[in-house]
Amino acid sequence: MPDQPPDDHPAPQPPMLRLVGEFLDHLVVERGLSANTVSAYRRDLTRYCDWLAGRGIEAPDEVHAADVAGYQLALASGEGGRRPLSPASVARAIVAVRAMHAFAASEHLAPDNPAVEISPPSPGKRLPKALSIDEVRRLLDAVDRTTPEGLRDAALLEVLYGTGARISEAVGLDVDDLTRVLAAPELGLRLVGKGDKERVVPLGSYAAQAVDAWLVRGRPAFARNARAATPALLLNTRGARLSRQSAWGIIRARAADAGITTEVSPHSLRHSFATHLLDGGADVRVVQELLGHASVTTTQIYTEVTVDHLREVFRSAHPRALG
């Protein structure tokens, strides 16, 4: 049988897949999105087109609101034996679908946007995890403060818990920032947060003592190893500024030393700082200022944590809480 001539006219793509291609080109050229983001859109939208094709829908003008709603339900329920997606994953997929249909309508590639009334599911509010006061005490007490490394770790932990600083704010501190406040505690500690916004927070006596001990008995040992002088407060063993990744590892290691089995991160100490203040009667707007939140709404998440704590205490302590 003679060889068949090459096919110079490949089968045309279904209209929905052509729309995906045009939309992805728009994301790259017009919106300048990264390759990773565009790749994620491609996966989500290809899955959407496959789902539509399974129902005989291959063109943008054949898609109706009920189809988009059905797709959202299919993702959440695990239709066809697939694993159900989390609300966050469903929301991401539906955001991609909505964006593509909005693009198609704006470019007159479809008569309307069938997804305009479809809202992505709320992923739910993730309440921050706070350590108990006893766990914080165990974490801080477990550090061996007789070595330079232990003095450094104690200073890091005490500053994080004592000020509510973000990890980036803590490792970004310089020696001068602390010597100033150690000499005049009423001035407070200046922290530089997101968007280079500054705030001043009190430095408690425990944090001040830990920092002073580190500056006098610990930091000089690490500073001797530096290739060049650095103003950084917290140093690694080579004498360079401690990185966020290294600080994260220190916190996890110290939590393990203290026998704390729950996941502990730098933000755990920030959450604990806020939660313990509110438990102690602090005003939510004061905590907002201390944390550097732009909106009190963000801080109010912590009030829900304390309400949950109060509810647990009530149930365990009141003689008629449980029937």
KOLVEXPA-27688 format. One record per residue: x, y, z of N, C-alpha, C, CB in turn. Coordinates in steps of 0.001 Angstrom, whole numbers, padded with zeros to 6 digits, always signed. Glycine has a CB too. Layout:
BEGIN
XYZXYZXYZXYZ
...
***
This chain:
BEGIN
+000846-001188+000000+000000+000000+000000+000883+001239+000000-000958+000005+001222
+000677+002159-000944+001549+003337-001030+001409+004201+000209+001226+004160-002284
+002521+004907+000504+002491+005817+001660+001458+006903+001430+003886+006447+001913
+000762+007242+002522-000221+008313+002442+000499+009655+002499-001266+008196+003584
+000081+010623+001709+000708+011950+001779+000413+012583+003130+000204+012867+000629
+001304+013419+003600+001077+014069+004897-000183+014921+004846+002293+014936+005296
-000836+014987+005984-002075+015758+006075-001723+017210+006370-003025+015180+007174
-001906+018070+005369-001601+019489+005556-002748+020239+006201-001259+020131+004231
-003842+019540+006451-005011+020187+007027-005472+019394+008239-006148+020313+005986
-004792+019567+009381-005197+018818+010581-006603+019211+011000-004210+019062+011742
-007222+018288+011728-008593+018540+012179-008632+019794+013042-009147+017326+012964
-009612+020658+012815-009687+021893+013601-009991+021605+015061-010748+022825+013026
-009486+022466+015930-009771+022334+017347-011229+022667+017628-008847+023235+018169
-011823+022016+018626-013161+022431+019048-013128+023894+019497-013688+021518+020195
-014218+024619+019293-014238+026048+019648-013859+026340+021101-015603+026606+019383
-014255+025480+022040-013923+025741+023436-012420+025702+023653-014611+024730+024347
-011732+024742+023032-010284+024665+023191-009591+025836+022511-009758+023351+022629
-010149+026311+021387-009588+027500+020745-009724+028709+021674-010291+027775+019387
-010874+028778+022363-011082+029874+023309-010047+029816+024433-012511+029820+023893
-009773+028613+024922-008762+028475+025976-007426+029023+025490-008612+026994+026407
-007042+028657+024255-005780+029130+023704-005722+030643+023590-005549+028515+022355
-006794+031251+023119-006822+032704+022983-006784+033392+024344-008065+033139+022212
-007489+032803+025307-007505+033393+026653-006122+033305+027293-008550+032684+027545
-005445+032178+027137-004101+032029+027703-003123+032999+027045-003603+030582+027537
-003264+033194+025729-002426+034188+025048-002670+035581+025631-002708+034188+023524
-003932+035868+025935-004285+037158+026534-003622+037320+027910-005821+037289+026662
-003607+036240+028695-002992+036307+030020-001500+036593+029928-003224+035005+030778
-000853+036030+028899+000584+036214+028736+000895+037604+028180+001159+035131+027813
+000219+037971+027090+000570+039193+026367+000017+040441+027041+000062+039118+024945
-001252+040394+027402-001906+041591+027929-001717+041759+029430-003375+041551+027613
-001717+040654+030163-001655+040770+031621-000294+040390+032194-002718+039907+032245
+000562+039803+031349+001922+039520+031786+002039+038534+032925+002569+040766+032180
+001127+037540+032989+001179+036572+034072+002352+035618+033884-000135+035791+034157
+002811+035052+034983+003968+034164+034941+003624+032849+034261+004491+033903+036348
+004676+032140+033843+004477+030852+033177+003784+029859+034100+005818+030282+032707
+004127+029872+035378+003502+028944+036325+002016+029232+036481+004195+029024+037686
+001645+030513+036551+000240+030879+036689-000544+030483+035447+000100+032380+036947
+000031+030751+034284-000645+030396+033032-000798+028883+032921+000134+030945+031816
+000214+028148+033368+000138+026691+033340-000995+026185+034228+001470+026080+033784
-001188+026814+035394-002275+026421+036293-003626+026705+035643-002162+027163+037643
-003751+027867+034977-004984+028181+034249-005239+027132+033165-004902+029596+033621
-004169+026749+032463-004330+025779+031371-004887+024451+031892-002981+025543+030660
-004338+023977+033012-004817+022719+033579-006285+022816+033987-003964+022322+034784
-006635+023899+034672-008017+024045+035137-008989+024147+033970-008149+025276+036031
-008617+024903+032942-009538+025131+031829-009612+023926+030896-009116+026364+031044
-008521+023187+030756-008570+021954+029962-009502+020941+030619-007152+021351+029796
-009430+020838+031943-010336+019947+032673-011789+020383+032481-009980+019925+034176
-012012+021681+032490-013366+022211+032281-013877+021857+030884-013385+023743+032481
-013035+022034+029880-013440+021723+028501-013713+020226+028334-012351+022175+027505
-012911+019407+028966-013141+017961+028899-014497+017609+029516-012006+017195+029622
-014813+018269+030631-016095+018008+031290-017251+018430+030398-016172+018742+032639
-017118+019600+029765-018172+020066+028856-018303+019131+027659-017879+021501+028376
-017158+018712+027097-017195+017834+025920-017898+016529+026246-015774+017551+025407
-017747+016043+027475-018438+014825+027885-019949+014979+027896-017968+014405+029246
-020393+016219+027854-021841+016496+027805-022253+017066+026465-022241+017464+028915
-021366+016919+025484-021683+017349+024128-021597+018841+023909-023033+016894+023773
-020903+019557+024783-020793+021019+024666-019378+021349+024220-021139+021738+026026
-019257+021939+023031-017923+022207+022503-017740+023642+022046-017634+021284+021363
-018748+024493+022183-018645+025875+021737-019064+026813+022866-019512+026112+020480
-018445+027998+022950-018773+028931+024032-020247+029321+024085-017945+030169+023890
-020892+029444+022918-022296+029871+022922-023254+028747+023316-022677+030402+021554
-022727+027562+023538-023563+026448+023985-023550+026302+025518-023088+025145+023331
-022690+027086+026192-022550+026965+027644-023570+027864+028329-021111+027330+028097
-024275+027314+029322-025252+028077+030092-024847+028086+031566-026677+027486+029917
-025494+028951+032316-025166+029067+033737-025308+027731+034458-026058+030111+034400
-026314+026948+034077-026529+025652+034720-025348+024715+034482-027820+025010+034205
-024690+024864+033328-023533+024014+033038-022360+024375+033953-023117+024151+031554
-022122+025666+034133-021029+026095+034998-021309+025675+036446-020828+027628+034904
-022563+025845+036870-022929+025419+038225-022770+023916+038384-024368+025830+038548
-023127+023168+037348-022969+021717+037395-021514+021310+037475-023610+021080+036186
-020664+022047+036781-019225+021745+036830-018674+021997+038238-018451+022602+035788
-019104+023093+038833-018667+023394+040200-019091+022293+041161-019234+024742+040663
-020317+021822+041007-020810+020746+041863-020032+019463+041624-022299+020509+041621
-019694+019188+040360-018946+017974+040029-017562+017986+040680-018812+017829+038503
-016915+019154+040681-015596+019248+041303-015679+019011+042804-014970+020614+041023
-016717+019580+043422-016837+019488+044883-017276+018103+045339-017822+020526+045392
-018063+017405+044501-018617+016120+044916-017787+014925+044475-020001+015977+044384
-016834+015162+043555-016030+014042+043071-016783+013194+042075-015578+013187+044223
-017455+013826+041151-018254+013122+040146-017384+012160+039339-018945+014127+039207
-017952+011039+038994-017246+010065+038169-016173+009305+038902-016645+010740+037007
-016272+009225+040221-015300+008479+040997-014021+009229+041289-014974+007237+040301
-013950+010497+040875-012753+011276+041165-012781+011792+042595-012619+012442+040183
-011613+012116+043098-011522+012636+044461-012118+014034+044516-010054+012651+044951
-013013+014298+045456-013568+015653+045580-012462+016662+045867-014635+015705+046696
-012581+017830+045276-011598+018877+045518-011973+019685+046756-011478+019798+044295
-010982+020261+047375-011226+021124+048526-011924+022397+048067-009904+021459+049258
-012611+023099+048974-013242+024372+048587-012262+025350+047955-013882+025019+049796
-011034+025389+048456-010046+026311+047888-009710+025940+046447-008769+026316+048738
-009578+024634+046160-009266+024191+044801-010443+024419+043867-008873+022715+044796
-011662+024175+044354-012853+024444+043541-012935+025934+043230-014142+023968+044268
-012676+026765+044244-012737+028210+044038-011738+028652+042978-012471+028949+045351
-010526+028104+043022-009520+028476+042031-009961+028082+040627-008178+027823+042362
-010530+026884+040491-010976+026414+039181-012111+027275+038639-011422+024955+039264
-013056+027656+039498-014195+028454+039048-013767+029877+038730-015299+028461+040109
-012796+030405+039450-012262+031731+039114-011692+031721+037703-011174+032162+040130
-010980+030652+037340-010431+030535+035986-011543+030468+034945-009536+029295+035878
-012580+029698+035234-013714+029567+034305-014413+030914+034133-014723+028501+034815
-014655+031608+035234-015316+032917+035172-014494+033910+034351-015545+033470+036590
-013190+033892+034571-012320+034824+033858-012332+034549+032360-010892+034737+034396
-012319+033274+031987-012316+032940+030562-013633+033337+029895-012062+031440+030369
-014749+033064+030554-016030+033433+029955-016200+034949+029894-017182+032810+030744
-015685+035663+030883-015734+037124+030831-014904+037644+029654-015224+037730+032159
-013753+037021+029432-012917+037385+028281-013651+037124+026976-011593+036604+028305
-014286+035963+026876-014999+035614+025646-016116+036615+025350-015577+034196+025751
-016841+037024+026385-017927+037990+026186-017373+039356+025787-018777+038117+027465
-016275+039773+026423-015717+041098+026117-015120+041158+024721-014656+041472+027139
-014645+040019+024219-014058+039961+022885-015076+039551+021813-012891+038992+022881
-016341+039466+022225-017432+039070+021320-017214+037693+020703-017587+040098+020214
-016570+036823+021494-016408+035435+021079-017573+034580+021560-015090+034872+021606
-018416+035169+022388-019625+034524+022888-020665+035610+023136-019340+033698+024193
-021950+035278+023036-022989+036306+023175-023111+036862+024591-024317+035743+022752
-022730+036072+025578-022841+036545+026964-021879+035754+027835-024303+036407+027493
-021890+036053+029133-021027+035367+030096-021902+034474+030961-020219+036387+030974
-021917+033161+030708-022788+032275+031476-022336+032067+032924-022873+030948+030790
-021119+032514+033242-020591+032278+034590-020724+033499+035480-019138+031862+034517
-021341+034564+034973-021343+035817+035718-022065+035700+037058-021982+036904+034890
-023056+034828+037144-023822+034681+038382-023308+033544+039272-025280+034444+038052
-022269+032866+038834-021729+031737+039597-020618+032239+040510-021200+030618+038649
-020806+032079+041809-019817+032538+042781-018943+031369+043225-020510+033192+044001
-017630+031556+043266-016762+030491+043782-017098+030215+045244-015264+030875+043632
-016949+028983+045681-017231+028676+047095-016221+029350+048002-017219+027155+047337
-016678+029728+049169-015765+030298+050151-014903+029175+050712-016541+031033+051287
-013572+029364+050712-012701+028309+051252-012819+028164+052758-011262+028589+050890
-013572+029052+053369-013707+028971+054827-012605+029733+055515-013700+027522+055291
-012903+030257+056661-011940+031044+057423-011070+030104+058249-012659+032076+058336
-009781+030174+057963-008839+029345+058709-008412+030097+059958-007605+028967+057839
-008836+029603+061084-008482+030262+062328-007027+029966+062674-009413+029814+063465
-006299+030979+063117-004893+030750+063461-004745+029803+064634-004209+032064+063779
-003664+029043+064615-003387+028105+065706-002453+028784+066702-002758+026772+065168
-002882+028811+067930-002073+029428+068978-001619+028356+069959-002865+030545+069711
-000409+028523+070475+000064+027666+071537-000588+028097+072849+001607+027712+071637
-000736+027161+073764-001206+027531+075098-000082+028262+075832-001670+026271+075901
-000429+028961+076891+000591+029650+077683+001591+028648+078240-000057+030453+078829
+001117+027475+078641+002019+026442+079157+002978+025961+078073+001216+025258+079712
+002474+025801+076849+003345+025365+075749+004399+026413+075441+002520+025071+074490
+004008+027686+075451+004986+028750+075217+006050+028727+076305+004293+030133+075168
+005621+028560+077544+006579+028517+078659+007543+027338+078492+005831+028411+080016
+007015+026191+078105+007885+025025+077890+008860+025277+076751+007046+023771+077592
+008377+025905+075697+009231+026198+074542+010392+027093+074942+008417+026860+073425
+010109+028134+075708+011146+029084+076102+012082+028501+077158+010510+030362+076625
+011522+027715+078059+012343+027147+079129+013248+026025+078639+011459+026633+080240
+012895+025409+077495+013673+024269+076997+014984+024683+076347+012854+023484+076008
+015163+025977+076096+016377+026439+075423+017534+026502+076420+016149+027827+074768
+018652+025898+076042+019865+025935+076870+020547+027287+076649+020842+024739+076519
+020482+028154+077638+020997+029519+077476+022437+029664+077949+020122+030495+078230
+023151+028542+077980+024566+028597+078376+025491+028576+077169+024902+027431+079301
+024941+028468+075954+025751+028431+074739+025379+029618+073851+025554+027086+073978
+026271+030068+072981+025929+031155+072063+024706+030821+071195+027125+031472+071169
+024638+029579+070736+023500+029182+069899+022194+029261+070692+023705+027751+069349
+022238+028776+071936+021051+028827+072767+020642+030253+073096+021280+028056+074037
+021624+031129+073342+021317+032533+073617+020669+033191+072408+022589+033295+074014
+021162+032862+071206+020577+033393+069971+019142+032914+069808+021416+032977+068750
+018921+031615+070015+017583+031052+069845+016608+031615+070870+017630+029532+069954
+017077+031801+072105+016217+032373+073132+015824+033799+072774+016915+032341+074493
+016779+034576+072262+016475+035953+071861+015443+035964+070730+017765+036687+071419
+015596+035075+069754+014643+034988+068646+013249+034661+069158+015094+033931+067627
+013135+033640+069984+011829+033198+070468+011178+034250+071358+011965+031884+071231
+011961+034854+072238+011403+035856+073151+010930+037090+072385+012445+036259+074210
+011665+037493+071357+011250+038651+070559+009975+038338+069782+012373+039074+069589
+009908+037152+069176+008720+036789+068405+007482+036746+069285+008920+035441+067722
+007587+036083+070419+006418+035966+071298+006157+037255+072076+006608+034805+072271
+007220+037968+072433+007054+039154+073264+006594+040390+072524+008318+039452+073938
+006745+040400+071189+006355+041589+070417+005303+041297+069355+007570+042191+069756
+005077+040009+069042+004155+039681+067955+004736+039965+066587+002876+040445+068119
+006057+040082+066501+006704+040405+065229+006547+039274+064223+008185+040704+065448
+006459+039644+062967+006549+038660+061889+007997+038181+061822+006080+039266+060509
+008204+037000+061244+009556+036453+061196+010475+037358+060381+009542+035037+060603
+009950+037944+059290+010768+038837+058465+011161+040081+059250+010013+039233+057184
+010258+040551+060123+010562+041719+060942+011633+041402+061973+009302+042225+061634
+011561+040217+062553+012520+039834+063594+013925+039672+063021+012078+038531+064272
+014046+038929+061912+015391+038716+061359+015926+039979+060701+015378+037568+060344
+015047+040934+060430+015481+042199+059841+015975+043211+060856+014365+042797+059064
+015864+042901+062135+016313+043832+063174+017839+043964+063171+015826+043365+064560
+018301+045175+063472+019731+045434+063621+020064+045665+065093+020160+046654+062767
+021340+045554+065403+021785+045740+066789+021349+047105+067310+023319+045594+066894
+021498+048145+066483+021152+049494+066926+019680+049611+067314+021478+050499+065834
+018811+048848+066640+017386+048883+066979+017164+048459+068424+016585+047976+066034
+017960+047484+068880+017767+046941+070224+018539+047703+071284+018172+045497+070256
+019746+048151+070966+020498+048899+071977+019779+050190+072338+021917+049209+071477
+019098+050780+071371+018339+052007+071634+017208+051751+072617+017777+052580+070330
+016455+050668+072389+015314+050401+073259+015758+049818+074596+014338+049451+072574
+016890+049128+074623+017397+048626+075903+017834+049783+076803+018575+047655+075674
+018354+050830+076160+018784+051989+076937+017603+052845+077375+019759+052829+076128
+016543+052855+076563+015363+053674+076880+014110+052888+076526+015395+055039+076111
+013688+051971+077411+012546+051090+077107+011269+051828+076739+012268+050210+078281
+011110+053063+077255+009882+053801+076970+009752+054170+075488+009832+055058+077817
+010868+054110+074746+010812+054430+073314+010117+053328+072515+012225+054652+072767
+010191+052079+072977+009603+050956+072250+010488+050486+071108+008244+051339+071714
+010150+049327+070570+010924+048719+069484+010271+049049+068149+011035+047179+069670
+011053+049568+067225+010540+049917+065898+010611+048697+064990+011338+051101+065285
+009465+048303+064455+009397+047185+063511+008971+047713+062142+008406+046085+064013
+009576+047169+061098+009222+047550+059731+008503+046366+059099+010492+047965+058893
+007209+046531+058821+006385+045429+058346+006098+045479+056864+005106+045407+059085
+004958+044916+056479+004578+044841+055075+004437+046244+054484+003266+044056+054913
+004898+046380+053246+004815+047680+052591+005684+048737+053248+003398+048145+052572
+006736+048292+053980+007649+049196+054683+006921+050078+055698+008388+050070+053682
+005797+049595+056202+005077+050347+057224+005733+050120+058582+003582+049935+057263
+005947+051192+059294+006606+051112+060591+005579+051145+061721+007614+052259+060751
+005906+050443+062790+005127+050546+064020+006073+050382+065191+003986+049484+064067
+005649+050866+066335+006469+050779+067542+005727+049927+068560+006788+052198+068123
+006402+048924+069086+005786+048010+070051+006637+047985+071322+005639+046569+069450
+006006+047724+072468+006791+047602+073709+007679+046356+073656+005851+047538+074949
+008816+046432+074330+009694+045275+074473+009650+044855+075935+011167+045598+074009
+009026+043704+076206+008872+043236+077574+010204+042881+078221+007959+042041+077606
+010164+042730+079532+011402+042500+080281+012063+041180+079931+011125+042543+081759
+011262+040122+079683+011849+038817+079339+012586+038893+078001+010750+037725+079281
+011949+039543+077009+012593+039689+075706+013834+040565+075825+011613+040284+074679
+013746+041630+076609+014890+042525+076775+016071+041788+077413+014497+043744+077631
+015793+040981+078437+016865+040226+079094+017502+039223+078143+016327+039502+080327
+016663+038552+077325+017194+037557+076383+018064+038225+075327+016045+036781+075708
+017622+039383+074832+018404+040100+073820+019715+040607+074423+017588+041281+073237
+019643+041149+075624+020853+041662+076273+021871+040537+076479+020503+042321+077628
+021405+039374+076934+022313+038238+077141+022943+037802+075824+021563+037055+077784
+022158+037793+074745+022677+037422+073432+023725+038426+072963+021535+037330+072409
+023465+039713+073131+024404+040731+072673+025722+040669+073443+023785+042115+072813
+025648+040377+074725+026858+040390+075566+027624+039078+075485+026490+040676+077020
+026919+037948+075559+027604+036659+075718+027526+035738+074507+027041+035948+076889
+026658+036048+073545+026492+035135+072427+026902+035688+071081+025100+034715+072355
+026434+036852+070731+026683+037402+069395+028161+037567+069065+026001+038727+069265
+028997+038032+070012+030418+038185+069662+031067+036900+069158+031182+038681+070859
+030626+035743+069678+031222+034470+069244+030904+034188+067791+030726+033313+070117
+029697+034531+067350+029322+034319+065952+029899+035411+065054+027798+034273+065810
+029955+036645+065569+030448+037765+064767+031903+037566+064363+030297+039074+065536
+032666+036853+065185+034081+036607+064849+034240+035778+063590+034780+035909+065999
+033204+035028+063230+033293+034167+062049+032892+034881+060768+032427+032948+062236
+032457+036131+060867+031933+036848+059704+033048+037271+058763+031139+038069+060148
+032774+037206+057464+033727+037711+056473+033753+039237+056489+033369+037197+055062
+032600+039824+056802+032510+041282+056888+031538+041623+058010+032048+041915+055522
+031740+042772+058605+030873+043195+059698+029447+043382+059205+031392+044490+060328
+028501+043042+060051+027090+043202+059709+026369+043835+060886+026443+041839+059330
+025379+044694+060609+024625+045309+061705+023535+044410+062256+024015+046599+061244
+023336+043227+061661+022207+042364+062014+022231+041970+063483+022210+041115+061148
+021070+041942+064092+020965+041498+065482+021189+039994+065582+019592+041871+066068
+020453+039228+064791+020499+037767+064881+021413+037222+063791+019073+037154+064757
+022393+036423+064195+023397+035902+063273+023333+034386+063202+024795+036350+063693
+023780+033852+062054+024004+032416+061993+025430+032127+062452+023755+031868+060555
+025820+030873+062459+027136+030517+063009+028283+031059+062155+027261+028999+063131
+027997+031446+060905+029038+032019+060038+029153+033530+060209+028747+031688+058574
+028316+034091+061068+028387+035517+061324+027563+036373+060396+029773+035949+061252
+026750+035761+059556+025876+036510+058645+024483+036633+059248+025805+035821+057256
+023675+037492+058678+022316+037683+059173+021532+036378+059076+021602+038801+058386
+020810+036049+060125+019989+034846+060152+018867+034981+059128+019414+034598+061572
+018654+033941+058321+017605+033978+057305+016278+033529+057893+017981+033095+056106
+015194+033829+057178+013873+033386+057621+013798+031875+057647+012781+033949+056714
+014387+031219+056647+014346+029759+056587+015075+029143+057781+014966+029260+055273
+016229+029714+058135+016971+029196+059281+016202+029433+060572+018357+029845+059364
+015575+030594+060684+014784+030892+061879+013628+029910+062010+014252+032338+061834
+012998+029586+060898+011908+028598+060896+012434+027258+061430+011313+028423+059453
+013584+026829+060937+014153+025567+061392+014483+025584+062871+015389+025244+060602
+014966+026710+063372+015275+026839+064805+014014+026647+065633+015908+028217+065110
+012936+027295+065210+011683+027221+065972+011154+025796+066005+010626+028161+065371
+011187+025121+064878+010708+023735+064833+011575+022835+065713+010701+023211+063380
+012877+023038+065652+013778+022204+066453+013570+022451+067942+015242+022474+066073
+013418+023696+068331+013217+024015+069741+011868+023498+070241+013314+025526+069959
+010850+023527+069375+009552+022974+069762+009655+021474+069993+008495+023272+068688
+010430+020802+069143+010631+019361+069332+011373+019093+070641+011414+018759+068141
+012370+019922+070947+013101+019764+072203+012178+019910+073412+014234+020788+072285
+011157+020770+073261+010235+021021+074368+009123+019985+074443+009633+022402+074237
+009120+019040+073506+008096+018003+073513+006742+018471+073019+007949+017460+074880
+006729+019544+072219+005473+020052+071659+005211+019318+070354+005527+021607+071431
+004114+018591+070289+003847+017724+069137+003064+018424+068041+003096+016498+069579
+002390+019526+068357+001660+020248+067315+002635+021016+066434+000623+021209+067936
+002202+021324+065225+003043+022066+064299+003280+023477+064837+002399+022117+062892
+004540+023883+064924+004888+025203+065429+005667+025942+064347+005714+025104+066748
+005242+027153+064067+005880+027981+063055+006112+029365+063640+005019+028057+061761
+006853+030226+062927+006997+031605+063416+005646+032285+063641+007823+032425+062430
+004687+031995+062764+003372+032623+062914+002632+032066+064126+002533+032418+061646
+002976+030854+064562+002350+030315+065771+002614+031231+066959+002870+028893+066067
+003824+031772+067029+004163+032658+068144+003464+034001+068001+005681+032861+068228
+003327+034474+066784+002579+035722+066548+001105+035524+066909+002716+036178+065060
+000537+034384+066503-000854+034081+066855-001009+033974+068370-001314+032771+066177
-000034+033349+069008-000104+033174+070457-000033+034528+071162+001033+032253+070945
+000830+035399+070679+000948+036755+071220-000415+037444+071209+001978+037582+070408
-001102+037412+070061-002387+038095+069936-003470+037426+070780-002818+038133+068476
-003524+036112+070727-004565+035383+071448-004430+035561+072953-004516+033903+071094
-003212+035498+073468-003014+035624+074906-003299+037046+075388-001591+035221+075276
-003024+038036+074540-003383+039410+074898-004900+039562+075014-002828+040400+073855
-005622+039028+074028-007074+039146+074046-007674+038348+075204-007664+038672+072714
-007115+037175+075456-007569+036380+076612-007364+037152+077916-006814+035030+076672
-006315+037976+077947-006023+038734+079146-006800+040027+079267-004586+039029+079197
-007650+040314+078282-008506+041491+078373-008085+042661+077523-008575+041929+079758
-007087+042506+076647-006651+043618+075804-007724+043980+074790-005345+043268+075086
-007819+045277+074471-008767+045747+073470-008304+045315+072081-008923+047284+073540
-009248+044925+071244-008896+044406+069921-008181+045454+069079-010145+043922+069194
-008504+046737+069269-007833+047767+068467-006397+047998+068926-008613+049079+068534
-006138+047763+070197-004759+047831+070676-003951+046693+070057-004707+047761+072229
-004538+045498+070021-003862+044349+069419-003646+044584+067930-004674+043058+069644
-004615+045223+067279-004466+045565+065864-003216+046411+065639-005711+046312+065358
-003026+047422+066485-001854+048293+066346-000566+047524+066610-001955+049488+067305
-000583+046669+067611+000622+045909+067945+001014+044951+066828+000413+045136+069237
+000013+044362+066161+000289+043411+065082+000598+044110+063751-000899+042473+064904
+000213+045378+063640+000434+046092+062385-000576+045739+061322+001804+045812+061872
-001797+045337+061742-002850+045041+060775-003437+046334+060238-003952+044173+061411
-003635+046401+058930-004239+047593+058339-005702+047715+058716-004093+047568+056826
-006373+046588+058895-007801+046580+059203-008056+045793+060476-008609+045989+058036
-008976+046287+061284-009330+045577+062508-010027+044261+062195-010223+046447+063389
-010589+044147+060989-011262+042909+060594-010298+041729+060654-011850+043042+059180
-009052+041948+060233-008049+040880+060289-007791+040462+061728-006738+041333+059626
-007700+041444+062607-007424+041145+064015-008584+040418+064670-007122+042427+064781
-009807+040693+064209-010973+040096+064839-011032+038585+064675-012216+040707+064279
-010250+038045+063748-010156+036591+063634-009709+036002+064972-009172+036188+062501
-008806+036692+065656-008292+036185+066921-009356+036186+068008-007103+037007+067367
-010324+037096+067914-011380+037109+068920-012216+035842+068822-012271+038353+068759
-012345+035284+067608-013077+034027+067457-012315+032883+068116-013322+033717+065969
-010994+032949+068054-010182+031930+068725-010426+031984+070223-008676+032127+068415
-010442+033185+070786-010619+033286+072225-012016+032873+072639-010333+034695+072695
-013022+033150+071806-014378+032695+072120-014421+031175+072153-015395+033239+071090
-013748+030533+071201-013674+029066+071208-013002+028577+072487-012904+028551+069968
-011953+029274+072916-011251+028886+074142-012172+029022+075353-009984+029747+074336
-012895+030137+075408-013821+030334+076520-014892+029253+076554-014471+031707+076427
-015355+028878+075367-016390+027844+075290-015859+026514+075812-016890+027685+073841
-014602+026188+075445-014005+024944+075913-013837+024950+077431-012654+024717+075235
-013389+026084+077972-013220+026189+079421-014565+026024+080118-012579+027542+079801
-015596+026669+079581-016928+026572+080173-017409+025123+080196-017922+027449+079399
-017250+024446+079056-017724+023062+078976-016984+022140+079937-017575+022544+077561
-015713+022406+080138-014931+021508+080998-015041+021872+082474-013473+021528+080579
-015386+023133+082788-015341+023566+084179-016708+023765+084824-014579+024829+084269
-017741+024076+084035-019023+024368+084657-019790+023073+084934-019853+025306+083761
-020335+022925+086140-020976+021645+086503-022219+021318+085693-021341+021659+087953
-022854+022313+085075-024063+022046+084308-023918+022449+082843-025236+022775+084926
-022665+022472+082355-022441+022818+080959-022867+021695+080030-020983+023154+080729
-022671+020455+080472-022990+019298+079639-023990+018418+080379-021705+018494+079277
-025027+018001+079665-026021+017146+080277-025687+015682+080159-027348+017402+079673
***
